[in-house]
Amino acid sequence: MIIVLGDLLADYSLRVPALETKPKDLVTVRHLELGSGGATNVAITLARFGIETACMGEVGNDLFGRVVCQSLAEEGIHTSHIAVTPGARTPVANVLVDERGEPAYLGYPGNLKLKSLLKNWFDPIRSADALFSDGWVEHDDAPSMILEAFHLAREAGVPVFFDPGPGNPRIDNTWHQEAAFLATIVVGTEEEVRRLSDKDDPLTSTRSLLGENTRLVAVKRGGAGSMLVTEQECEITAGFPVIFRDATGAGDSFDGAIIYGYLKGLPLSNLGVLANATGAAKVQKLGTGHNMPTVDEIKLVLDRFGYNDLTT
């Protein structure tokens, strides 16, 4: 089982003609949907690859918390390790996407209560096939919880995947460096990798993250594709030219494909192709949650551009 830890929130997605809205404007919303978001998008991608997946973290006993848990259950994702805390408020990302497909986020941080890992989470972390977490947190105690989980996983020999993302600007993100050091695989954009390494050159910054713990760094390059680097190899894979409708969740789908393909033992060349195809399948769809790409949609991208099926 793969455990996705933390960053459990609801996405309230809206499609608008443009993001230049002024007071007293009346703007027609062309797409409106409420569902799970954040790291649950990675969990949903994994579940659609046929991987047994569980989410671990906290939501409130409110409408948005119920939406998150119900959305996950409908995807066959285990929710027994989600703490539903009375009086807590679930974080919500209001995602506004314009006609170019680029999102803007209005984040409601909620009011989560947990300050440390629950004791009954320890054994599931130690026995997992892999642990994933990203760098988005909503309160000051969350980084120490994630780092503790990473230590537990590493001590048990469980592969750790970490995507720092842009980080929450309200919270000190220096913990990302320690998380990246503990991770078996680091996945991020070129900008995020530079921030972790404090080096400007893309290849140098990527290689500098490899070390005693980290075996692979996967760099997301948007429509340009990806760069995957280990101590022995560097694989640059071109992206797929597809109709771009919504970038939201594309990075999460890429993460899910990297986790799936790495655990399956795909060579770097195939791993890059699969991750790029999964991201390409996502950007053609609006929204996140249940709108993450299916295996059939990923296969369509692979087949269209002459690649063999890498999803089985």
N, C-alpha and C positions, 0 to 999 in steps of 0.2 A: 504494500500500500504506500502511496505517496501522500505526504502530509503537506498541505498549504497552510502556513501559519500567518495569522494576522491580516491586517488590511481588509477586513470584511465590512463592506459598506454597500449602500444602495446607490445605483445610478438612476438619475432622473434625466432622461435624454430628450432633447428638443432639437428639431431641425428648423433653422430660421434662414431667411433669404440672405441676411448680412448681420454682422455683429455690431454695426453702428446704430444702436437703438438709443433714442433720446427720451427724456421725460415727456409724457403725454402721447408718445407714439403708440399706435395700435398695430402690432405686427402679427401676421398670420403664421402660426406654427404648423409646419408641414409633416412633422413626425413627432409623436409624443409617446413615451414608454417609460415605465418604472420596473426595474428589476435589480438583480444583484450586480455589483461592480467590483472595482479594485482587484485584489488578488483572486477573487472568485472566478474571474475570467480565465486565469491560468488553470484553475481547477476544472472548469468546464471544458477547456480545450483538452486537458489530459483525459477526462472521462470519455470524451468523444473519440479519442484514440483507443479506447477500450481498457484504460488503466484504472485499477481500483484506487480511488482518491478520497481523501478526507480533508475537510477544512477544520482548522483549530484556531480559536480566538474568542472574541467577545462581541456580542450585539446587545442592544437594549430590548426590553420586553415592550416594544412599540410597533407601530405599523411597519416601519422600515426594517426592523429586525425580523419580523415575521416574513416580509417579502424576501429577504436574503435567504432565510432558512428554507422557505418553500421553493424558491428558485433552485437551490442546490439539490434539495430532495428530488425534484422533478428531473434533474439530470443524473440521478443515481449516485450522488456524492454523499458520503457519510457526514452527518451533522452532529453525532453524539459527543464530539469534542468541542462543540461551540457552547460557551457559557452565555446563557440568556439571563441578563442581570436586571432584576426589578429596579426601576428608578433610573437606569442608564438610558441614554439616548444614542441611537445608532447614527454613525456618520453618514452623510449623504453628499454625493457629488452631483451637482446640477450641471449637465453637459450640454452646452450650446454648440451646435455644429452648423457652419454656414454652407453655402452652396459649393464652395471649393473643397469641402470635406474636412476642414481644419477645425478642431474643437477648442472651445474656451471653457474653463471650469469655474463654477461658483461653489466653493466647498463649505459645507456645514460640518464642523468638527465633532458634533455630538458631545456626549458626556460619559465616556467609558470609565469604569471603576477599578478594574484589575490592576494591581501593582506588581504582580509576580506571576510566574507560571503556576498553574494549578498542579498539585502533586500527582493527580491522576493523569496528567499529560506526559509525565516522565517516561513511563514504559512504552507508550505508543511511539514517542519520538525515537527511543533507542531501538525499537524493533521495525521502524519504517524502512521501506526500500529507498526512499529519498525524502529530503526535507527541502521545501522552497519557502523563501520569504522575500519580500521586496523592501525597499527603503522608505516607503511611505508609512508614517505613523501619526497618530492623532493626539497622543499625550506623552508627557515626559518619561513615564515609566516603561513605555513600549520598547525602546531600544534595548534596555537591559534584559527584558524578557526574550527578545529575539536572540541576543548574544548568548544568553544562558542556554537556549534551545540549540543553538549552533554548537556550543561546547559539548552538550549532551550527545548530539548526533555524531560529532567527530570522534568522541571517546568510544562510541559504539561502532565506528566504522561505517556510518550511514553517510552517503553522498549528500552534500549540502549545495544547493543552488541559490544564488543571490543576485537580484537585480536591483541596484541602488535607486534607479529612477531619478527624477529631479530632486526628490526629497521634499519634505514639508518646510516651507520657508519660515514657519513659526517656531520651528524646533531646531536645536543644534544638531546638524547632520554629520559631525565629525565621527560619530559611531560607525558610519559607512565604511571607513577604512578598516576598522577591526573586523567588521562583518565580511568584507572582501578577503581579508587575510585568512579567515577561518573557512571560507567557502571552497568547495571542490571545483565549482564552475561559477564564473562571474559572467553575467550577461548585461550589457548596457550599450548606450549610444556612444559615439566617438567623444562627445562632450562629457558624458558621465565617466568614461574611462579616463579621460584626461584629468578630471577633477579628483578621481581616486588616486591617480599616480603622481599628479603634480608635474607631468611632463607633456610637452606640446605635440611632439611628433606622434602620429597615430600608431605606428607600429611599435615605436619605443615605449609609448605609454602602455600599450597592450601587453607587450612582453614583460614589462616591469611588474605586472600583477601576478605573473606566474612565480611559483615558489614551492616551498615545502608542502603546502596544502593545496594550492590552486593548480589544477591540471589543464584547464581550458578556460580561455576568455573568448566569448562570442560577442562580436561588435555588431550592433544593428545600424544599418546605413540607409534606412528608409527605402525609397524606390531604387537606390543604387545597389541594394543587396546586403551582403554581410561579409565580415572578415572573422574567421575562426583561427585561433592561434593556440598551439601547444608548444612545449619545449622543442619538439622535433619538426613541427609542421606549421605552415601558414597557408590557409586556403581562403582565397577571395572569390566569392560567388556573386554573379550578377543577379540583379532583381528581375522581376517579371513585369513587363509593361501591360498593365490591366487598367480597366476603368476604375478611377479612384472616386469613391463616394464618401467614405468616412474613415478617418485615421484612428478613431477611438478604438482601443482594444487591440490594435495591430501588434503593438509590442508585447502585450500579454499572450497573444496567440503564438508569436515567435518564441516566447519563453517556453510555452507548453510543448512546442515541437522540439526545441532543444533538449528539454528534459526527457521526452519520450525517445527521441533518436539516440541520445547519449546512452541511456540505460539499455537500449536495444543493441548498442554496439555498432552503429552506423559509422563508416569512415567519414572523415571531415568533409570530403567533397559531397557526399550524399546528405550529410547532416545539414550543410549550408543550403542545399537545394530544397530540402524538406521544410526548413524553417522559413526560407523566403517564400515558398509556395503557400505556406500556411498564412503568413502575413498578407500575401497577395489575395488569398481567398477572403480574408477578413475585410480589407479595405473596399471591397466591392459591395459590402453589406452595411446597412445603417444599424447603429446601436451596438450594445454589448450584451452580456448575459446570455440569454437564449439565442442571441443573434451571432454568437461566435461561430466560426466556420465548422461545418461538418466534414467528416472524412471524405464523403462523396464530392464535396465542393473543392477540397484540396486535390483530390485525384483529377478533377476536371482541369485544374491549373497545370498539374504535372503532364497530363496527357496532351493538352493543347500545345505545350512547348516541347513535346517530344521526349519527356522523361518517363522512366519506368515508375510503377507504383512503389513508393517508399513507405507507405503507411501500414504495411502488414509485415 
